[in-house]
Amino acid sequence: MQTTTIRQKLHLFIDSIEDKKAEAIYALFEDEIDPDALRRKLVQIERERYLRGEDKSYSWEEVRKMAINRENRNAV
């Protein structure tokens, strides 16, 4: 079957399915459909780890010092 035929069949299928199925299909491909979705998920995971105390955070002054001091650049 040619790709154009497959795309047409998929369009027809998606246009006619119930909402729950459409949501499930979207969830499967969300990262490809919405590239920012993956970044938002990663930020949320990092935030949750920080709130649980599993990740270290740095003050602006600490970040500035690490940026200036070459020996401490890998401290993060």
C-alpha positions in Angstrom: 0.0 0.0 0.0 1.3 3.4 -0.9 2.0 6.1 1.7 -0.5 8.4 0.3 -3.2 5.8 0.6 -2.2 5.0 4.2 -2.4 8.7 5.0 -5.8 9.0 3.5 -7.1 6.0 5.4 -5.6 7.4 8.7 -7.2 10.8 8.1 -10.6 9.2 7.5 -10.2 7.0 10.6 -9.1 9.8 12.9 -11.9 12.1 11.7 -14.5 9.4 12.5 -13.3 8.0 15.8 -14.6 8.7 19.3 -12.9 11.2 21.5 -11.3 8.6 23.8 -9.6 6.9 20.9 -8.4 10.2 19.5 -6.9 11.1 22.9 -5.2 7.7 23.2 -3.6 8.1 19.7 -2.5 11.6 20.6 -0.9 10.4 23.8 1.1 7.8 21.8 2.5 10.5 19.5 2.3 13.6 21.7 6.1 14.1 21.7 6.3 14.0 17.9 3.1 16.1 17.4 4.1 18.7 20.1 7.9 18.9 20.5 7.5 21.3 23.4 5.5 18.6 25.3 8.6 16.6 26.0 10.5 19.6 27.3 7.5 20.5 29.6 7.5 16.9 30.9 11.3 17.1 31.6 10.9 20.4 33.4 8.0 19.0 35.5 10.1 16.0 36.4 13.1 18.2 37.4 10.8 20.4 39.4 9.3 17.4 41.3 12.8 16.1 42.1 13.8 19.5 43.4 10.7 19.8 45.6 11.4 16.3 47.0 15.0 17.5 47.8 16.6 15.0 45.4 18.3 17.7 43.3 20.7 20.4 44.4 19.9 23.9 43.4 22.3 26.9 43.2 21.9 30.5 44.0 22.5 33.1 41.3 25.8 34.0 43.2 27.0 30.4 43.1 26.2 30.1 39.4 28.0 33.3 38.7 31.1 32.2 40.6 31.1 28.8 38.8 30.9 30.6 35.4 33.8 32.9 36.3 36.0 30.3 38.0 37.1 27.7 35.5 37.9 25.0 38.1 34.3 25.1 39.4 32.6 25.0 36.0 32.0 21.3 36.3 30.5 21.6 39.8 27.0 21.6 38.4 
